[in-house]
Amino acid sequence: MRNGYFRFVDNISSSFARIMAAAVDRYLFVAAIDFGTTYSGYAFSSKDAFEEDPLKISTNSWNSGSDLSYKAPTALLLTPKKEFKSFGYTAETDYTQMAEDGADLSKHYYFHRFKMLLHNNKNLGKKTKITDETGKSFPAFDVFVHSIRYLKDHVFHAIKNSFTDLLEKDMKYVLTVPAIWNDNAKQFMREAAAEAGIKGTQLMIALEPEAASIYCQTLPSETVYNRTFLKAANSGSTYMVVDLGGGTADITVHQRQGDRTLKELLPATGGALGGKSVDDEFWRFLGQVVGEKNLALMKKESMEDYIDLSRQFETKKREITVEGERNVLFTLPVTLLDIIKRDKQRQTIEKAIQISPFSHTVELKRKKLSINVGQFRGLFSKTINGILSHMETILYKHKFKHIQHILMVGGFSECLLLQSAIRKRLNQKVIVVPDEAGLAVLKGAVLFGHTPRAISCRVARYSYGTQSWPTFNPNVHPEKKRVVINGVSRCKDVFFKFIEANQELVPGHRESQVFQPLNLTENFLECTVYASPLVDPMFTDEDDCIVLGVLRIPLNPKRKKNLKIEETLIFGETELAVQARDIETEEIYETQFNLLKDGT
């Protein structure tokens, strides 16, 4: 950190909340884009429609070929020139059709379910690479840009078809992200959205469980579960929000306030426990039956068969229940059967089953792979137990033992096997799964775009601070941290904390420090910001402590000598914001806060 000294300024008042609320008023439509791991989609409503009926929200219907769906697969197809070709069901169909027509697909790029790249990726940057389904490397940033641009253009033209005078400046976009994502992943998404054509002033980031919780405040009271939940929420009772999507599980605790806003009582916890984790178990299981190398070869030689098998599993995954006793049947692609014939160890699918660890639970029946229903249910066990473990860890805490209502949202929460397991284990709780739980995040994000102050308080997931060099205290500081600067013994790498983990933060909460550049020849003032999950981190080089980002401020060459810059970090929003100003002139500086790696 290049600074001469700093002073701590506590809780500077701000009109930040009013600015944010007023910003939305300039827009005629709010469009939310739910860019999911497995499926993606959008929803929108006009400001007039929202004021008339908040739930007057429009969604798109995507054509899968056999029926219509409110979301499309998160699949992207690029040409050999790395240009956009198609997205969603169309990308899957185009790829399959080209394969059937005998086209050379070796130079095309096909990406599927790639959002999880951003989960807990500490080295995420614009240069981060991703491999497509055939193993070819490609910049991840460009994949996200293409996908977001497609969804953004699609929703804009869908609205413009009915409102021909619509302009881009009339739009407010909301992009959903998991609450457990780190700040660098959020910035990655924001910058990808900017590259896709969404101006920063027209974009809001919504945390998925928050959006779903906002939506569920407006549930119709037609069912007993909905009525009891709304009654509890209206009375100020706390409730758990379990957002289960395709990639992640986001679990938090909310409380409705007297002004109808929501207060977060627990920072989101969870992990990679979405529907995709069940998919991964299926492919591991199938690999043990037919051979992992054979599966990989099928994917390489016949991606269309891989897509078809994936669709079969997705259907079976949605249909499975606790009560059913019939085996689960899969039609195996001819390509896979031919590959097995070339396998000297297996030779036939019958022999492959016989020598596999599942010879007693898998058989070939009417030329279809028949899996014992108990074996198939077992594919869900690891994921379900992981979700329950996170939930119980929270519910066993003294301050949350009284929670009675659990709100389950997200596409994976519609899984009946999962619902049954949670109701059985937590049989003293009221489990609420709203109709169209898979759209709760999407529609809630639209509501959040209209009411950005719907969340009145959040809880910090980390302690935030900078590096400081206080006078060395032998009773506190380890000897290895002692350094001598200008004849004074100081302790290096001390974590100077200005926000601590689990601290309650209202939106727009500001923490400021004043810096003065030491080296007058430099054109920038830089300050490194650190984050730690610990409440009281001691040093910035501890294992749990990470470099969150570097605050970079261009200096006025005419005023370097006595220049004092107040750097302000703004907390309590869905994203970390920064601001810098000249103490003497009140000039606001253009501030860069880079959270991404690779020097970008």
URKAPE-V514541 format. One line per field, one symbol per residue. phi: phi as a letter, one per 40 degrees, with the letter a starting at -180 (. if undefined). psi: psi as a letter, one per 40 degrees, with the letter a starting at -180 (. if undefined). burial: b if it has 9 or more other C-alpha atoms within 8 Angstrom, else e. A space follows every 10 residues. Layout:
BEGIN
phi=???
psi=???
burial=???
END
This chain:
BEGIN
phi=.cacaabcbc fccacdcccc ccdcccbcbb bbbcccccbb aaaaaccccc ccadccbcbc bccchbabbc bbdcbbbbcd cgbcbaagdc cccccccccc cgccccbcbb bafbccdccf ccbcaccccb bccbgccacc dccccdcccc cccccccccc cbbcccbdcc bbbbbcaccc cccccccdcc cccccchccd cbbbbbcdcc cccccccbdc ccbccccccc cccccgccac bbbbbcbbbb babbaccccg cbbcbacdbi icbcccccdd cccccccccb hccccccccc cacccccccc cccdcccccc bccdbcccbb cccddccccc ccccccgbcc cdcccccbcc bbacbfgbcb bdcccccccc dccccccccc ccdccccdcb cccbbbcbbg dcccccccdc cccccbccbc cbbcdfdcbc cccccccccc bcbcbcabbc cbcbabcbbc dcbccbcccc ccbbbfgbcb bcgccccbbb dgccbcdgcb bbbbbbcccc cccbbbbcbb bacccbccbc bcdccbccib cbbcccccbc cbcbbcbbbb bgccbcbbab acdccgcccc bbbcbccggb
psi=hgidiiihhh fhiifddddd dddddeidih hhhggiddii aiiiiidddd ddhdeghiii hhheddaiie iiighhhiid efihdiiadd dddddddddd eeihedeihh ihfededehf hefhieehii iaeeehiihd dddddddddd dddddddddd ddgdehidee ihihhiiide iidddddddd dddddeehid eehihhhddd dddddeeehi fdiddddddd ddddeeiiih hhhhaddihh hahihhidee iihhehihia agfadddddd ddddddddde hddddddddd dgdddddddd dddddddddh iddieiihhh hhiddddddd dehddddidd ddddeiefde ehihhfeihh hhddddddde dddddddddd dddddeidee dehdhhhhii ddeehddddd dddddfeeih hhhiifdeed dddddddddd gefdhehihh dihiaihigi hhheediide ehihhfehhi hifhhhhehi hehhhihehh hiihihhdhe eieihihhhi iieidgidie eidehihdih hhhhihdefd dfhhhhhhhh ieaeihiiii ihddeehhih hhgheiaee.
burial=eebeebeeee ebeeeebeeb beebeebbbb bbbbbbbbbb bbbbbbbebb eeebeebebb ebbbeeebbb bbbbbbbbbe eeeebbbbbb bbebbbebbe eeeeeeebbb bbbebeebbe eeebbbbbeb bbbbeeebbb bbbbbbbbbb bbeebbeebb eeeeeeeeeb bbbbbbbbbb bebbbbbbbb ebbbebebee ebbbbbbbbb bbbbbbeebe eeeebbbebb ebbeebbbbb bbbbbbbbbb bbbbbbbeee bbbbbbbbbb ebbbbbbbbe bbebebbbbb bbebbebbbe ebbbbbbebe ebbeebebeb eeeeeeebeb ebeebbbebb bebeebbbbe bbbeebebbe ebbbeeebbb bbbebbbebb eebbebbbeb beeebeeeeb eebebbbbbb bbbbbbbbbb bbbeeeeebb bbbbeebbbb bbbbbbbbbb ebbbbbbbbb bbbbbbbbbe ebeeeebeee bbeeeeeebb bbbbbebebb bbeebbbbbb bbbbbbbeee eebebbbbbb bbbbbebebb eeeebbbbbb bbbbbeeeeb eebbbbbbbb bbbebbebbb bbbeeeeebe bebebbbbee
END
